[in-house]
Amino acid sequence: MTRLGLIAGVLLATSAMAGIANAETFRWSATTDPSTMDPHAANLAPVTSFLNNIYEGLVRRGKDMALEPSLATSWEPLEDEDGWRFHLREGVTFHDGSTFNADDVLFSYERGISEQSDVRSWFAPVSEVRVVDDLTVEIVLNAPNPIFPDSIANWMIMDRDWAQANGSIAPARDQQTAATLETNGTGPFMLVDREPGVQTTLVPNPDWWDTPEHNITQAVFNPITTAATAIAALVSNEVDMLASVPVQDVERLRASEGITIFEGIEARVIMLGFGHDKDMLYGGDGSVQGNPFQDVLVRRAVAHAVNVEAIDQILMNGLAKPASQLQPAGLSGYSQEHSDRPEYDLERAAQLLDEAGHPDGFSFNFKCTNDRYLNDSEVCQAIVAMLAQIGLEAQLEAIPVANYWTELREGNYDMYLLGWSPGTFDAEHPIRFLAHTPTDTLGTWNYGGYSNARIDELLPMVQSELDPQLRQSMLDEIAGILQEEVAYVPLYEEPLVWAARDGISVVQRPDNFFMLRWVTVDR
C-alpha cells in the first residue's frame, strides 16, 4: 500500500496492470446519497458529482481540473458585445437516441433560470442566450466576464423533447417529477435503476461521443451512512471503493491487506455561519433580548474560542489544514494579505463577550449535519465544548443533510456549520454565493443574510475586470471586509480520503468529484 502525493492538484492512483483489464462490475459507496437525479434542482456536491457521470455540459474539467471541451468543441468571446460563442459538438445523442442541438442548450438555460431552479445564480451575469444555428449558441453577458466558461463547468444539458414528454419542464426542487428518478443525458453512463437511499445502478453509454478510459460494464452505488458498516463492506469485498472514509479509520485501512488509501486536501472550507439578519435568537432560554450574533464582537469571540488545531489533531488525525478565508489557499484569487486566521485565545474571547455586554454568555441554537462532512457531528460537539469555556451554551442539533438545507432556509438556527467548495476554483465563487446580499440570483447560499454594500459593489467589478492585479486588489479588499466583520468563521480545509481494493484505478480530483469514466478494475 502506498501513500500517494499530490501531483498537479490531482491524486492519480493506478494498480499494476497492462492496458485495460477485462470489463468488470464496480461497486462503490459514500455516506451521502444524491437527493435527486434532476441536474437543476439541487446545487449540492453529492448531486452534481454523481450526475456528472450521466449528464454533460458545454465544458468540463479534466483530471488536472483544467477546463476542456465537452458538448462544445470550442468557444470564443463575441466581437461586438460582451459574451461568448460556443460551437457545439456534432453527432452527439442523448441516451434515448435523440439528437443534441443548440435548442437543448437554450432549454437548459431557460430551465436553469426558472424560479424552481437551484442553479439560478450561475446565470446572474447572463442577459440572453441565442441560438445561431443547430450547432452554435451565443451567451450574451451583462458585462465582460473572463471566467464565465469556468463558472458553467457543472451546468448540465437536458433534452427539451424528453423533459416535455415526461412532465419535467421545470426543475423538481420541492416536488417529484420524472426527472427526480430518471435521467436522459449525453454522458458516459446511463441510469438503469434508482432506489433512493438504497442503490443506484449505471451502465456505460455505448454511443458516447468520447473514447472510454474505463473498463466497467456496470457501476453500482450503495450509500452507507455508518462508518463501521462501510469499512466492513470494503474489507469483506462487498464494495470496491469508499468515496468517504472517516479519518480515524485511515491507519487501520492502511494496515489492511489488499486496501489502497487515496488522500489529500479537498478544495472545501468548513466554516461557521451566523444569523446576521435575525432580530431575535431562534434558540436559547429567552433570557437574552435581540440577537447577540449581530454584534461583531460576539462573532469574533466565537472565532477566538474555537481551537482549530485541536480539531485537526484529535478529530482529523492531522490531515486537515486551518483556513482563513471562504476558499482554500492556493486557488485563484486567494488573498495572501489575509492568510492569518484568529488565534485560539480564550482570554481574548471572554474579554470580547464582556465588551459586547454578555459577560456571562448566553444560550443559542447550533445547527449541524451528522452525515455530510467528515466527522461533522463530532466537530460540532467539540465546538460546543470549546464555546462553553467562555459561557456560550450552544444547543446542538445535529441532523441528516436531507433535512438540513430546509432548516437553514427557514431560519431555524442561530449558528450553523457549512462546507463550501468553489466550483470555479476562484475566489469570486464563494463571494457570489455566500457574501453578496441575498437576491434571487446572488447570495443564494447566504442563509444568514450577511450584507455589505461595498462587497455588493465590488462583486460585478471582480467578475468583469480583465487586469489580474486590479482584480486581485478588489478580492483582497473583500477578504479584508469579510475577516474584519467576521461574516463567517472559516475553520479548516477538509481532508479528502478515499479507500479502494487493490486493483482499482481511480482519479481523485481536489473537488471530490468521483468520475466513473476514469475507473478501471483489475481483479
LUMFI-955479 format. One record per residue (C-alpha): x, y, z; residue number from 0; residue in three letters. Coordinates in steps of 0.5 Angstrom, whole numbers. Example, Ala and Ser with C-alpha at 12.3 -4.5 7.8 and 13.67 -1.06 7.14 Angstrom:
25 | -9 | 16 | 0 | ALA
27 | -2 | 14 | 1 | SER
This chain:
0 | 0 | 0 | 0 | MET
2 | 7 | -2 | 1 | THR
1 | 14 | 1 | 2 | ARG
0 | 18 | -6 | 3 | LEU
3 | 25 | -7 | 4 | GLY
-1 | 31 | -10 | 5 | LEU
1 | 32 | -17 | 6 | ILE
-1 | 38 | -21 | 7 | ALA
-7 | 38 | -16 | 8 | GLY
-10 | 31 | -17 | 9 | VAL
-8 | 25 | -14 | 10 | LEU
-8 | 19 | -19 | 11 | LEU
-7 | 12 | -16 | 12 | ALA
-6 | 6 | -21 | 13 | THR
-5 | -1 | -20 | 14 | SER
0 | -5 | -23 | 15 | ALA
-4 | -7 | -30 | 16 | MET
-2 | -8 | -37 | 17 | ALA
-7 | -4 | -41 | 18 | GLY
-15 | -4 | -40 | 19 | ILE
-16 | -10 | -36 | 20 | ALA
-22 | -15 | -37 | 21 | ASN
-29 | -11 | -36 | 22 | ALA
-32 | -11 | -29 | 23 | GLU
-38 | -9 | -25 | 24 | THR
-35 | -4 | -20 | 25 | PHE
-39 | -2 | -13 | 26 | ARG
-37 | 4 | -9 | 27 | TRP
-40 | 7 | -3 | 28 | SER
-41 | 14 | 0 | 29 | ALA
-44 | 17 | 6 | 30 | THR
-49 | 21 | 2 | 31 | THR
-54 | 19 | -3 | 32 | ASP
-55 | 24 | -8 | 33 | PRO
-62 | 27 | -6 | 34 | SER
-65 | 28 | -14 | 35 | THR
-63 | 26 | -21 | 36 | MET
-65 | 33 | -23 | 37 | ASP
-59 | 37 | -25 | 38 | PRO
-62 | 44 | -24 | 39 | HIS
-66 | 42 | -17 | 40 | ALA
-60 | 42 | -12 | 41 | ALA
-54 | 45 | -12 | 42 | ASN
-51 | 40 | -8 | 43 | LEU
-44 | 37 | -9 | 44 | ALA
-46 | 30 | -8 | 45 | PRO
-52 | 31 | -13 | 46 | VAL
-47 | 35 | -18 | 47 | THR
-41 | 30 | -17 | 48 | SER
-46 | 24 | -19 | 49 | PHE
-50 | 27 | -24 | 50 | LEU
-43 | 29 | -28 | 51 | ASN
-43 | 22 | -30 | 52 | ASN
-49 | 22 | -33 | 53 | ILE
-50 | 29 | -36 | 54 | TYR
-45 | 34 | -39 | 55 | GLU
-44 | 41 | -40 | 56 | GLY
-41 | 45 | -46 | 57 | LEU
-35 | 45 | -42 | 58 | VAL
-32 | 40 | -37 | 59 | ARG
-26 | 39 | -32 | 60 | ARG
-20 | 34 | -34 | 61 | GLY
-16 | 30 | -29 | 62 | LYS
-12 | 36 | -27 | 63 | ASP
-18 | 41 | -26 | 64 | MET
-16 | 45 | -33 | 65 | ALA
-22 | 47 | -37 | 66 | LEU
-23 | 43 | -43 | 67 | GLU
-29 | 42 | -49 | 68 | PRO
-35 | 37 | -48 | 69 | SER
-41 | 39 | -51 | 70 | LEU
-38 | 45 | -54 | 71 | ALA
-32 | 44 | -58 | 72 | THR
-29 | 51 | -58 | 73 | SER
-31 | 58 | -55 | 74 | TRP
-29 | 65 | -56 | 75 | GLU
-31 | 72 | -54 | 76 | PRO
-37 | 75 | -58 | 77 | LEU
-34 | 81 | -62 | 78 | GLU
-39 | 87 | -61 | 79 | ASP
-42 | 85 | -55 | 80 | GLU
-40 | 82 | -48 | 81 | ASP
-41 | 75 | -48 | 82 | GLY
-38 | 68 | -51 | 83 | TRP
-40 | 64 | -57 | 84 | ARG
-40 | 56 | -56 | 85 | PHE
-39 | 52 | -62 | 86 | HIS
-43 | 45 | -61 | 87 | LEU
-40 | 38 | -62 | 88 | ARG
-44 | 35 | -68 | 89 | GLU
-47 | 28 | -68 | 90 | GLY
-48 | 27 | -60 | 91 | VAL
-54 | 24 | -58 | 92 | THR
-58 | 23 | -51 | 93 | PHE
-59 | 16 | -48 | 94 | HIS
-65 | 16 | -51 | 95 | ASP
-62 | 17 | -58 | 96 | GLY
-65 | 24 | -59 | 97 | SER
-60 | 29 | -63 | 98 | THR
-57 | 34 | -58 | 99 | PHE
-57 | 41 | -61 | 100 | ASN
-57 | 48 | -59 | 101 | ALA
-64 | 48 | -57 | 102 | ASP
-63 | 44 | -52 | 103 | ASP
-58 | 49 | -49 | 104 | VAL
-63 | 54 | -50 | 105 | LEU
-68 | 50 | -46 | 106 | PHE
-63 | 48 | -40 | 107 | SER
-61 | 56 | -39 | 108 | TYR
-69 | 57 | -39 | 109 | GLU
-70 | 51 | -34 | 110 | ARG
-63 | 54 | -30 | 111 | GLY
-66 | 61 | -29 | 112 | ILE
-73 | 59 | -27 | 113 | SER
-76 | 60 | -20 | 114 | GLU
-75 | 53 | -18 | 115 | GLN
-68 | 52 | -20 | 116 | SER
-63 | 52 | -15 | 117 | ASP
-57 | 54 | -20 | 118 | VAL
-60 | 61 | -22 | 119 | ARG
-54 | 64 | -19 | 120 | SER
-50 | 61 | -24 | 121 | TRP
-53 | 65 | -30 | 122 | PHE
-53 | 72 | -26 | 123 | ALA
-48 | 75 | -31 | 124 | PRO
-53 | 73 | -37 | 125 | VAL
-57 | 77 | -41 | 126 | SER
-59 | 73 | -46 | 127 | GLU
-58 | 66 | -50 | 128 | VAL
-58 | 66 | -57 | 129 | ARG
-59 | 60 | -62 | 130 | VAL
-55 | 62 | -68 | 131 | VAL
-56 | 55 | -71 | 132 | ASP
-56 | 48 | -69 | 133 | ASP
-49 | 48 | -67 | 134 | LEU
-48 | 55 | -65 | 135 | THR
-50 | 58 | -59 | 136 | VAL
-48 | 65 | -56 | 137 | GLU
-49 | 67 | -49 | 138 | ILE
-49 | 75 | -48 | 139 | VAL
-47 | 78 | -41 | 140 | LEU
-49 | 84 | -38 | 141 | ASN
-41 | 86 | -37 | 142 | ALA
-34 | 83 | -39 | 143 | PRO
-33 | 76 | -35 | 144 | ASN
-27 | 73 | -37 | 145 | PRO
-28 | 67 | -32 | 146 | ILE
-35 | 65 | -35 | 147 | PHE
-34 | 59 | -38 | 148 | PRO
-31 | 56 | -32 | 149 | ASP
-37 | 58 | -28 | 150 | SER
-41 | 54 | -32 | 151 | ILE
-37 | 47 | -32 | 152 | ALA
-42 | 44 | -28 | 153 | ASN
-48 | 46 | -32 | 154 | TRP
-51 | 40 | -35 | 155 | MET
-55 | 40 | -41 | 156 | ILE
-62 | 37 | -42 | 157 | MET
-66 | 35 | -48 | 158 | ASP
-72 | 39 | -49 | 159 | ARG
-77 | 34 | -52 | 160 | ASP
-75 | 29 | -46 | 161 | TRP
-77 | 34 | -41 | 162 | ALA
-83 | 36 | -44 | 163 | GLN
-86 | 29 | -46 | 164 | ALA
-84 | 27 | -38 | 165 | ASN
-87 | 33 | -35 | 166 | GLY
-80 | 36 | -33 | 167 | SER
-80 | 42 | -36 | 168 | ILE
-79 | 46 | -29 | 169 | ALA
-74 | 43 | -24 | 170 | PRO
-77 | 39 | -19 | 171 | ALA
-74 | 43 | -13 | 172 | ARG
-80 | 42 | -8 | 173 | ASP
-83 | 36 | -11 | 174 | GLN
-82 | 30 | -15 | 175 | GLN
-82 | 29 | -23 | 176 | THR
-80 | 24 | -28 | 177 | ALA
-73 | 28 | -27 | 178 | ALA
-72 | 26 | -20 | 179 | THR
-71 | 19 | -21 | 180 | LEU
-70 | 18 | -28 | 181 | GLU
-65 | 21 | -33 | 182 | THR
-63 | 23 | -40 | 183 | ASN
-56 | 25 | -41 | 184 | GLY
-51 | 25 | -46 | 185 | THR
-45 | 23 | -41 | 186 | GLY
-41 | 16 | -41 | 187 | PRO
-46 | 13 | -36 | 188 | PHE
-53 | 11 | -37 | 189 | MET
-58 | 11 | -31 | 190 | LEU
-62 | 4 | -31 | 191 | VAL
-64 | 3 | -24 | 192 | ASP
-65 | 8 | -18 | 193 | ARG
-67 | 6 | -11 | 194 | GLU
-66 | 13 | -7 | 195 | PRO
-62 | 11 | 0 | 196 | GLY
-61 | 4 | -2 | 197 | VAL
-58 | 3 | -9 | 198 | GLN
-57 | 7 | -16 | 199 | THR
-54 | 3 | -22 | 200 | THR
-51 | 5 | -28 | 201 | LEU
-48 | 2 | -34 | 202 | VAL
-44 | 5 | -40 | 203 | PRO
-47 | 9 | -45 | 204 | ASN
-45 | 5 | -52 | 205 | PRO
-46 | 11 | -56 | 206 | ASP
-42 | 16 | -52 | 207 | TRP
-38 | 21 | -57 | 208 | TRP
-32 | 21 | -53 | 209 | ASP
-27 | 15 | -52 | 210 | THR
-28 | 11 | -46 | 211 | PRO
-22 | 10 | -41 | 212 | GLU
-26 | 6 | -36 | 213 | HIS
-27 | -2 | -37 | 214 | ASN
-33 | -2 | -33 | 215 | ILE
-39 | -6 | -35 | 216 | THR
-44 | -4 | -29 | 217 | GLN
-43 | 1 | -24 | 218 | ALA
-47 | 0 | -17 | 219 | VAL
-47 | 6 | -12 | 220 | PHE
-50 | 4 | -5 | 221 | ASN
-50 | 10 | 0 | 222 | PRO
-47 | 7 | 7 | 223 | ILE
-48 | 12 | 13 | 224 | THR
-45 | 8 | 18 | 225 | THR
-37 | 8 | 18 | 226 | ALA
-36 | 2 | 21 | 227 | ALA
-41 | -2 | 16 | 228 | THR
-38 | 2 | 11 | 229 | ALA
-31 | 0 | 13 | 230 | ILE
-33 | -8 | 14 | 231 | ALA
-36 | -8 | 7 | 232 | ALA
-30 | -5 | 4 | 233 | LEU
-26 | -10 | 8 | 234 | VAL
-30 | -16 | 6 | 235 | SER
-30 | -14 | -1 | 236 | ASN
-38 | -12 | -1 | 237 | GLU
-36 | -6 | -4 | 238 | VAL
-29 | -4 | -9 | 239 | ASP
-29 | 3 | -6 | 240 | MET
-31 | 8 | -1 | 241 | LEU
-31 | 15 | -3 | 242 | ALA
-32 | 18 | 4 | 243 | SER
-27 | 15 | 9 | 244 | VAL
-27 | 17 | 17 | 245 | PRO
-20 | 20 | 18 | 246 | VAL
-20 | 16 | 25 | 247 | GLN
-20 | 9 | 20 | 248 | ASP
-14 | 11 | 16 | 249 | VAL
-9 | 8 | 19 | 250 | GLU
-13 | 1 | 20 | 251 | ARG
-14 | 1 | 13 | 252 | LEU
-7 | 3 | 11 | 253 | ARG
-5 | -3 | 15 | 254 | ALA
-10 | -8 | 12 | 255 | SER
-8 | -13 | 6 | 256 | GLU
-11 | -11 | 0 | 257 | GLY
-13 | -4 | 1 | 258 | ILE
-10 | 2 | -2 | 259 | THR
-11 | 9 | 1 | 260 | ILE
-12 | 16 | -3 | 261 | PHE
-11 | 22 | 1 | 262 | GLU
-10 | 29 | 0 | 263 | GLY
-14 | 36 | 2 | 264 | ILE
-21 | 37 | -1 | 265 | GLU
-22 | 44 | -4 | 266 | ALA
-27 | 45 | 1 | 267 | ARG
-27 | 50 | 7 | 268 | VAL
-31 | 48 | 13 | 269 | ILE
-34 | 54 | 17 | 270 | MET
-39 | 57 | 22 | 271 | LEU
-44 | 62 | 20 | 272 | GLY
-49 | 66 | 24 | 273 | PHE
-56 | 69 | 23 | 274 | GLY
-54 | 76 | 21 | 275 | HIS
-61 | 78 | 19 | 276 | ASP
-65 | 75 | 25 | 277 | LYS
-67 | 80 | 30 | 278 | ASP
-68 | 75 | 36 | 279 | MET
-65 | 68 | 37 | 280 | LEU
-68 | 62 | 35 | 281 | TYR
-66 | 58 | 41 | 282 | GLY
-63 | 60 | 47 | 283 | GLY
-67 | 60 | 54 | 284 | ASP
-71 | 67 | 53 | 285 | GLY
-66 | 71 | 58 | 286 | SER
-63 | 75 | 52 | 287 | VAL
-66 | 81 | 48 | 288 | GLN
-65 | 81 | 41 | 289 | GLY
-59 | 77 | 37 | 290 | ASN
-52 | 78 | 40 | 291 | PRO
-49 | 75 | 34 | 292 | PHE
-51 | 81 | 30 | 293 | GLN
-45 | 84 | 34 | 294 | ASP
-38 | 83 | 31 | 295 | VAL
-35 | 83 | 38 | 296 | LEU
-39 | 76 | 39 | 297 | VAL
-38 | 73 | 33 | 298 | ARG
-30 | 75 | 34 | 299 | ARG
-31 | 72 | 41 | 300 | ALA
-33 | 65 | 37 | 301 | VAL
-27 | 66 | 33 | 302 | ALA
-22 | 66 | 38 | 303 | HIS
-26 | 61 | 42 | 304 | ALA
-25 | 55 | 37 | 305 | VAL
-19 | 51 | 38 | 306 | ASN
-18 | 49 | 30 | 307 | VAL
-11 | 46 | 32 | 308 | GLU
-14 | 41 | 37 | 309 | ALA
-20 | 39 | 32 | 310 | ILE
-15 | 38 | 27 | 311 | ASP
-10 | 34 | 31 | 312 | GLN
-16 | 30 | 35 | 313 | ILE
-21 | 29 | 30 | 314 | LEU
-18 | 30 | 23 | 315 | MET
-11 | 26 | 25 | 316 | ASN
-7 | 32 | 23 | 317 | GLY
-10 | 31 | 16 | 318 | LEU
-14 | 38 | 16 | 319 | ALA
-11 | 45 | 14 | 320 | LYS
-13 | 51 | 18 | 321 | PRO
-17 | 56 | 14 | 322 | ALA
-17 | 64 | 14 | 323 | SER
-22 | 65 | 8 | 324 | GLN
-28 | 62 | 5 | 325 | LEU
-24 | 59 | 0 | 326 | GLN
-17 | 54 | 0 | 327 | PRO
-11 | 57 | 0 | 328 | ALA
-7 | 57 | -7 | 329 | GLY
-13 | 58 | -11 | 330 | LEU
-14 | 63 | -16 | 331 | SER
-16 | 70 | -12 | 332 | GLY
-14 | 68 | -5 | 333 | TYR
-11 | 74 | -1 | 334 | SER
-4 | 73 | 1 | 335 | GLN
-5 | 79 | 5 | 336 | GLU
-11 | 76 | 10 | 337 | HIS
-8 | 69 | 10 | 338 | SER
-8 | 69 | 18 | 339 | ASP
-14 | 67 | 22 | 340 | ARG
-16 | 69 | 29 | 341 | PRO
-11 | 66 | 34 | 342 | GLU
-14 | 61 | 39 | 343 | TYR
-15 | 65 | 45 | 344 | ASP
-20 | 64 | 51 | 345 | LEU
-18 | 70 | 55 | 346 | GLU
-19 | 75 | 49 | 347 | ARG
-25 | 71 | 47 | 348 | ALA
-28 | 72 | 54 | 349 | ALA
-26 | 80 | 54 | 350 | GLN
-30 | 81 | 47 | 351 | LEU
-36 | 78 | 50 | 352 | LEU
-35 | 82 | 56 | 353 | ASP
-34 | 88 | 52 | 354 | GLU
-41 | 86 | 48 | 355 | ALA
-45 | 86 | 54 | 356 | GLY
-45 | 79 | 55 | 357 | HIS
-40 | 77 | 61 | 358 | PRO
-44 | 71 | 63 | 359 | ASP
-45 | 69 | 56 | 360 | GLY
-52 | 66 | 53 | 361 | PHE
-55 | 60 | 50 | 362 | SER
-57 | 59 | 43 | 363 | PHE
-59 | 54 | 38 | 364 | ASN
-53 | 51 | 34 | 365 | PHE
-55 | 47 | 27 | 366 | LYS
-50 | 42 | 25 | 367 | CYS
-50 | 36 | 20 | 368 | THR
-49 | 29 | 22 | 369 | ASN
-48 | 26 | 15 | 370 | ASP
-45 | 31 | 10 | 371 | ARG
-38 | 33 | 12 | 372 | TYR
-32 | 29 | 15 | 373 | LEU
-34 | 28 | 23 | 374 | ASN
-39 | 33 | 22 | 375 | ASP
-43 | 32 | 29 | 376 | SER
-36 | 30 | 33 | 377 | GLU
-33 | 37 | 30 | 378 | VAL
-40 | 41 | 33 | 379 | CYS
-39 | 37 | 39 | 380 | GLN
-32 | 39 | 40 | 381 | ALA
-34 | 47 | 38 | 382 | ILE
-40 | 46 | 44 | 383 | VAL
-35 | 44 | 49 | 384 | ALA
-30 | 50 | 47 | 385 | MET
-35 | 55 | 47 | 386 | LEU
-38 | 53 | 54 | 387 | ALA
-31 | 55 | 56 | 388 | GLN
-33 | 63 | 55 | 389 | ILE
-40 | 62 | 57 | 390 | GLY
-43 | 61 | 51 | 391 | LEU
-48 | 55 | 51 | 392 | GLU
-49 | 52 | 44 | 393 | ALA
-56 | 48 | 44 | 394 | GLN
-53 | 43 | 39 | 395 | LEU
-58 | 40 | 34 | 396 | GLU
-54 | 35 | 29 | 397 | ALA
-59 | 33 | 24 | 398 | ILE
-58 | 29 | 17 | 399 | PRO
-57 | 33 | 11 | 400 | VAL
-63 | 31 | 8 | 401 | ALA
-67 | 36 | 12 | 402 | ASN
-61 | 41 | 14 | 403 | TYR
-62 | 46 | 8 | 404 | TRP
-69 | 47 | 9 | 405 | THR
-68 | 48 | 16 | 406 | GLU
-63 | 53 | 14 | 407 | LEU
-67 | 56 | 9 | 408 | ARG
-73 | 57 | 14 | 409 | GLU
-68 | 61 | 19 | 410 | GLY
-68 | 55 | 25 | 411 | ASN
-62 | 56 | 27 | 412 | TYR
-57 | 62 | 31 | 413 | ASP
-50 | 59 | 29 | 414 | MET
-49 | 53 | 23 | 415 | TYR
-44 | 49 | 20 | 416 | LEU
-43 | 50 | 13 | 417 | LEU
-38 | 47 | 8 | 418 | GLY
-36 | 50 | 1 | 419 | TRP
-32 | 48 | -5 | 420 | SER
-31 | 54 | -10 | 421 | PRO
-34 | 51 | -17 | 422 | GLY
-30 | 55 | -21 | 423 | THR
-24 | 55 | -17 | 424 | PHE
-24 | 62 | -16 | 425 | ASP
-25 | 67 | -10 | 426 | ALA
-31 | 70 | -14 | 427 | GLU
-35 | 64 | -13 | 428 | HIS
-36 | 64 | -5 | 429 | PRO
-37 | 71 | -5 | 430 | ILE
-42 | 71 | -10 | 431 | ARG
-46 | 65 | -6 | 432 | PHE
-44 | 67 | 1 | 433 | LEU
-42 | 74 | 2 | 434 | ALA
-47 | 78 | -3 | 435 | HIS
-53 | 81 | 0 | 436 | THR
-58 | 75 | -2 | 437 | PRO
-63 | 76 | -8 | 438 | THR
-66 | 72 | -13 | 439 | ASP
-59 | 70 | -16 | 440 | THR
-54 | 72 | -12 | 441 | LEU
-52 | 70 | -5 | 442 | GLY
-57 | 64 | -5 | 443 | THR
-53 | 60 | 0 | 444 | TRP
-52 | 66 | 4 | 445 | ASN
-57 | 63 | 9 | 446 | TYR
-55 | 68 | 15 | 447 | GLY
-57 | 74 | 11 | 448 | GLY
-50 | 78 | 11 | 449 | TYR
-50 | 84 | 8 | 450 | SER
-44 | 89 | 6 | 451 | ASN
-46 | 95 | 1 | 452 | ALA
-38 | 95 | -1 | 453 | ARG
-38 | 88 | -3 | 454 | ILE
-44 | 88 | -7 | 455 | ASP
-41 | 94 | -11 | 456 | GLU
-34 | 90 | -12 | 457 | LEU
-37 | 83 | -14 | 458 | LEU
-39 | 86 | -21 | 459 | PRO
-33 | 89 | -22 | 460 | MET
-29 | 83 | -20 | 461 | VAL
-33 | 79 | -25 | 462 | GLN
-31 | 84 | -31 | 463 | SER
-24 | 86 | -29 | 464 | GLU
-19 | 84 | -34 | 465 | LEU
-13 | 86 | -31 | 466 | ASP
-10 | 81 | -26 | 467 | PRO
-7 | 86 | -21 | 468 | GLN
-13 | 90 | -21 | 469 | LEU
-18 | 84 | -20 | 470 | ARG
-13 | 82 | -14 | 471 | GLN
-13 | 88 | -10 | 472 | SER
-21 | 88 | -10 | 473 | MET
-21 | 81 | -8 | 474 | LEU
-16 | 83 | -2 | 475 | ASP
-21 | 88 | 0 | 476 | GLU
-27 | 84 | 0 | 477 | ILE
-23 | 78 | 4 | 478 | ALA
-21 | 84 | 9 | 479 | GLY
-28 | 86 | 10 | 480 | ILE
-30 | 79 | 11 | 481 | LEU
-25 | 78 | 16 | 482 | GLN
-26 | 85 | 20 | 483 | GLU
-33 | 84 | 20 | 484 | GLU
-33 | 76 | 22 | 485 | VAL
-38 | 75 | 17 | 486 | ALA
-36 | 67 | 18 | 487 | TYR
-31 | 64 | 22 | 488 | VAL
-27 | 59 | 17 | 489 | PRO
-24 | 53 | 21 | 490 | LEU
-21 | 48 | 16 | 491 | TYR
-20 | 45 | 9 | 492 | GLU
-23 | 39 | 10 | 493 | GLU
-19 | 32 | 9 | 494 | PRO
-20 | 28 | 3 | 495 | LEU
-19 | 21 | 4 | 496 | VAL
-22 | 15 | -1 | 497 | TRP
-20 | 8 | 0 | 498 | ALA
-21 | 2 | -5 | 499 | ALA
-19 | -5 | -6 | 500 | ARG
-12 | -6 | -9 | 501 | ASP
-13 | -7 | -17 | 502 | GLY
-18 | -1 | -17 | 503 | ILE
-15 | 5 | -21 | 504 | SER
-18 | 12 | -20 | 505 | VAL
-17 | 19 | -21 | 506 | VAL
-18 | 23 | -14 | 507 | GLN
-19 | 31 | -16 | 508 | ARG
-19 | 36 | -11 | 509 | PRO
-26 | 38 | -12 | 510 | ASP
-28 | 31 | -9 | 511 | ASN
-32 | 29 | -15 | 512 | PHE
-32 | 22 | -17 | 513 | PHE
-32 | 21 | -24 | 514 | MET
-33 | 14 | -27 | 515 | LEU
-30 | 15 | -34 | 516 | ARG
-23 | 14 | -31 | 517 | TRP
-24 | 8 | -27 | 518 | VAL
-21 | 1 | -28 | 519 | THR
-22 | -5 | -25 | 520 | VAL
-17 | -11 | -25 | 521 | ASP
-18 | -17 | -20 | 522 | ARG
